[in-house]
Each structure stands twice: as structure tokens, then as C-alpha cells.
Amino acid sequence: MKAAVIHELGTEEAFHYEDVEDPQAGPRQVLVRIKAASINRGDLGRREGSYRGVTAAAKLPLILGWDVSGVIESVGEEVRDRRVGQKVVATLASGGYAELAAVSARGTVPFPDTLSFEEAASVPIVFLTSWFALLKVAGLQEGETALVHSAGSGVGMAGIQIAKYAGARVITTSSSGDKLDRARELGADDGVNYRQEDVLDRVMALTEGGGVNVALDGVGGENLAASIASLAPLGRLVTVGNTSESPTTIDSGLLFQKTLTVHGFTLAGQMVRGGVMPELARIMDLFGEGKFRAIVDRVFPLRQASEAHRYVSEGGQFGKVVLRP
Ligand SMILES: NC(=O)c1ccc[n+]([C@@H]2O[C@H](COP(=O)([O-])OP(=O)(O)OC[C@H]3O[C@@H](n4cnc5c(N)ncnc54)[C@H](OP(=O)(O)O)[C@@H]3O)[C@@H](O)[C@H]2O)c1
């Protein structure tokens, strides 16, 4: 099969589109003919060697790709609940930037016909991250207010929809008015342009000085400090990433005076704890019911993985960028 392979960690030029041996499905695995693979921000860090997450210690040569969609080509002898020809999404430790992947049958979920392969591949990692962070970790409740940063990011785009689904008021942030308009179409109630306005001042004005109950922050740095300062008493922050690649100073006085909770969350850590795939099945059901929309900003051919990574790192996208083998 063809794959985008990394032999040496580094810049976007690290990808080599080349022939590699076809994977073989083990007894509890299925072989998936990949139709689309999504790019996640963590892929950029793994490509350069700066990623510190659970799946950081990948061996070279490395094929990136945590979530894909495709068609099951064969099933292992112990697999009972998947069949050849079935359309599924799959989560992987790596190996999605390729034409085929052998994955645990348990790591696959069928998806509704209303989604294209590109749309389906764009869902698992970012929707699961925001789903767990907002609903399971922060315990966002109906009637509360959520601050969901980076409307244009995969996690932000998903988080806005999930917080609305939970019945919350949603304030989001973005680098442009166009992206904030698109966020409002997805259900965001208010938008803050962080290039033009002070996020903390604006969030406090929008909440009449009260602050938000939950903040979902993948930006880090000064943004994380603003997220904490914007919390109402008993507020919960979930930090899921550091797109800004900056350190943060936390004012501990704010934490105890307002009885705040700061959670760190990674989906990889949740995979170790378990219980992820039933939630993905639930999310896919909600797509089938029309509750959520998949937003694919751009599709690149797999052979252009370098160009796709460069595009993602520039930060102009709204939603997901997907590779098509
Ligand atoms: N913990 C987990 O399990 C988990 C899982 C997935 C992702 N993450 C993390 O969550 C964050 C978002 O991930 P993603 O895959 O959704 O990201 P992404 O789609 O690549 O996000 C890109 C967007 O981030 C925003 N952004 C904010 N600051 C930026 C900066 N300094 N440079 C470039 N873009 C910036 C921009 O949106 P605006 O213009 O709207 O601001 C941009 O469009 C990342 O930190 C990622 O590592 C964590």
C-alpha cells in the first residue's frame, strides 16, 4: 500500500509518499480500506518530536493518523460484530495516513449514511475530546455558560456544538470575524475576537461580571490564565492543549478564593481508562439524528501530507483538514 511515512522527525518536508507492506488483521482485528484520515494538531508535534502525550514514544519509521474512515476489507477470525463491506470510523494509536490499517474491531464504530467519508473521519478525536472534557470531566449542565476557545479549531468547532447540545450558553473566541460568524451558525451565542478585544474583559462584560461556569482551553499560555480568571465561583476549567506553545502562570489565589477546579484531559489517557468507544457510538447516533454537523475545511490527497500540515500550522482553517488516500 501507499502511505505518508516519516523516517526522520522534522518539518513538513518529513513525509515520504511511498510503498510499505500491507498490514495484516489479527484475530480480533479488522482490515480497513482507508477512505479519509483526519489531521489533528497533535500530529504536528509528533512529526517534529515535540509532542509529550501518551503516544509520544512512537518508533521510526512513523505513519501518523489517529482517526480514519473507511470500508472493512477483511475481519479476523474472532470478530463477530463487524462485516466485510461495512463503513466505519476507527481510532488508532498511529497509522492513519495510509491506504490500509489493521485495527482492533473494538476500535471501530459504524457511521450514519448522512456523513461522507471525509466528514466521518473528521469526527472521532475532536468530538470525543470535547465530549469528555465538557460533559464528563467538567460536568457542564443545562443553563450554565461555557467558554469554548478557538472556534476555528476542530476541538472548538466540536465543543461549541456539544455545549449547545448540553443546553449551555456558549461564548467562543477566534482570530477573525468570519470564523465567529461561522461559529454563530453552529450555535455559539457570543463571540470574542481575541485579535481585537481583551478576552477576559469581554467575557466578564458578556456575563455581567459573573464569569463562566466551564472553560475549555486548548490554547494555553496567557489564554489559559484568562480562562481561569473568567470562571465564576465553583467554575471548572479543562485544559486539553497548548496550541500557543507558551508557559502559563496560575494565580493560586483565584483558585481557592473562588473554589475553582482545574482539570487536565487527554483522550489518550481516557483510552487507557476505557469507555471511549461507546461514547463515539453515541456521538455518531447524534450525527444520524442531525444534532451535530461535521465541518471539513479542506481535503488534500494523501500524497500532499506536507502541504496539508503546512496549511494546518498556518491556522486559517475553520474545522477539520482531511487527507484522502
Ligand atoms: N487533550 C486531547 O486529547 C486533545 C485532543 C485533540 C486536540 N487537542 C489539543 O487541542 C487543541 C486544538 O486541537 P485541534 O486539532 O482542534 O487544532 P486545530 O484544528 O489545528 O486548530 C487550529 C485553530 O487553532 C486556533 N489557534 C489558536 N491559537 C493558535 C496559534 N497560536 N496558532 C495556530 N492556531 C491557533 C485557530 O483558530 P481560531 O482562529 O478560531 O482561534 C486555528 O484555526 C490543540 O492544542 C491540540 O493539541 C487535545
The ligand as an SDF file (V2000), in Angstrom:
LIG
                    3D

 48 52  0  0  0  0  0  0  0  0999 V2000
   -6.2540   16.5210   25.0090 N   0  0  0  0  0  0  0  0  0  0  0  0
   -6.5970   15.8380   23.9260 C   0  0  0  0  0  0  0  0  0  0  0  0
   -6.8900   14.6520   23.9530 O   0  0  0  0  0  0  0  0  0  0  0  0
   -6.6360   16.5940   22.6370 C   0  0  0  0  0  0  0  0  0  0  0  0
   -7.2410   16.0460   21.5000 C   0  0  0  0  0  0  0  0  0  0  0  0
   -7.2830   16.8230   20.3380 C   0  0  0  0  0  0  0  0  0  0  0  0
   -6.6980   18.0850   20.3390 C   0  0  0  0  0  0  0  0  0  0  0  0
   -6.0930   18.5400   21.4650 N   0  0  0  0  0  0  0  0  0  0  0  0
   -5.4730   19.8770   21.5260 C   0  0  0  0  0  0  0  0  0  0  0  0
   -6.5000   20.8290   21.3470 O   0  0  0  0  0  0  0  0  0  0  0  0
   -6.0060   21.9380   20.6100 C   0  0  0  0  0  0  0  0  0  0  0  0
   -6.8270   22.0760   19.3370 C   0  0  0  0  0  0  0  0  0  0  0  0
   -6.5970   20.9180   18.5430 O   0  0  0  0  0  0  0  0  0  0  0  0
   -7.2100   20.8000   17.0870 P   0  0  0  0  0  0  0  0  0  0  0  0
   -6.7010   19.5580   16.4630 O   0  0  0  0  0  0  0  0  0  0  0  0
   -8.6580   21.0290   17.1860 O   0  0  0  0  0  0  0  0  0  0  0  0
   -6.4850   22.0710   16.4430 O   0  0  0  0  0  0  0  0  0  0  0  0
   -6.5900   22.7220   15.0190 P   0  0  0  0  0  0  0  0  0  0  0  0
   -7.8530   22.2800   14.3560 O   0  0  0  0  0  0  0  0  0  0  0  0
   -5.2960   22.5730   14.3240 O   0  0  0  0  0  0  0  0  0  0  0  0
   -6.7480   24.2520   15.4710 O   0  0  0  0  0  0  0  0  0  0  0  0
   -6.3180   25.2950   14.6760 C   0  0  0  0  0  0  0  0  0  0  0  0
   -7.0020   26.5490   15.1920 C   0  0  0  0  0  0  0  0  0  0  0  0
   -6.4840   26.9050   16.4570 O   0  0  0  0  0  0  0  0  0  0  0  0
   -6.6540   28.3080   16.6350 C   0  0  0  0  0  0  0  0  0  0  0  0
   -5.4190   28.8690   17.1850 N   0  0  0  0  0  0  0  0  0  0  0  0
   -5.3360   29.4850   18.3750 C   0  0  0  0  0  0  0  0  0  0  0  0
   -4.0890   29.8460   18.6320 N   0  0  0  0  0  0  0  0  0  0  0  0
   -3.3400   29.4550   17.5800 C   0  0  0  0  0  0  0  0  0  0  0  0
   -1.9640   29.5530   17.2720 C   0  0  0  0  0  0  0  0  0  0  0  0
   -1.0980   30.1380   18.1220 N   0  0  0  0  0  0  0  0  0  0  0  0
   -1.5290   29.0390   16.0800 N   0  0  0  0  0  0  0  0  0  0  0  0
   -2.4040   28.4270   15.2420 C   0  0  0  0  0  0  0  0  0  0  0  0
   -3.7250   28.2950   15.5090 N   0  0  0  0  0  0  0  0  0  0  0  0
   -4.2050   28.8240   16.6620 C   0  0  0  0  0  0  0  0  0  0  0  0
   -7.0760   28.8710   15.2840 C   0  0  0  0  0  0  0  0  0  0  0  0
   -8.4780   29.0520   15.3960 O   0  0  0  0  0  0  0  0  0  0  0  0
   -9.1140   30.4890   15.7050 P   0  0  0  0  0  0  0  0  0  0  0  0
   -8.6660   31.3590   14.5860 O   0  0  0  0  0  0  0  0  0  0  0  0
  -10.5640   30.2590   15.7290 O   0  0  0  0  0  0  0  0  0  0  0  0
   -8.5570   30.9210   17.0310 O   0  0  0  0  0  0  0  0  0  0  0  0
   -6.8040   27.7360   14.3260 C   0  0  0  0  0  0  0  0  0  0  0  0
   -7.7070   27.7500   13.2450 O   0  0  0  0  0  0  0  0  0  0  0  0
   -4.5310   21.6320   20.3380 C   0  0  0  0  0  0  0  0  0  0  0  0
   -3.7430   22.2390   21.3570 O   0  0  0  0  0  0  0  0  0  0  0  0
   -4.4540   20.1260   20.4470 C   0  0  0  0  0  0  0  0  0  0  0  0
   -3.1780   19.6650   20.7820 O   0  0  0  0  0  0  0  0  0  0  0  0
   -6.0600   17.8270   22.5850 C   0  0  0  0  0  0  0  0  0  0  0  0
  1  2  1  0
  2  3  2  0
  2  4  1  0
  4  5  1  0
  4 48  2  0
  5  6  2  0
  6  7  1  0
  7  8  2  0
  8  9  1  0
  8 48  1  0
  9 10  1  0
  9 46  1  0
 10 11  1  0
 11 12  1  0
 11 44  1  0
 12 13  1  0
 13 14  1  0
 14 15  2  0
 14 16  1  0
 14 17  1  0
 17 18  1  0
 18 19  2  0
 18 20  1  0
 18 21  1  0
 21 22  1  0
 22 23  1  0
 23 24  1  0
 23 42  1  0
 24 25  1  0
 25 26  1  0
 25 36  1  0
 26 27  1  0
 26 35  1  0
 27 28  2  0
 28 29  1  0
 29 30  1  0
 29 35  2  0
 30 31  1  0
 30 32  2  0
 32 33  1  0
 33 34  2  0
 34 35  1  0
 36 37  1  0
 36 42  1  0
 37 38  1  0
 38 39  2  0
 38 40  1  0
 38 41  1  0
 42 43  1  0
 44 45  1  0
 44 46  1  0
 46 47  1  0
M  CHG  2   8   1  16  -1
M  END
$$$$
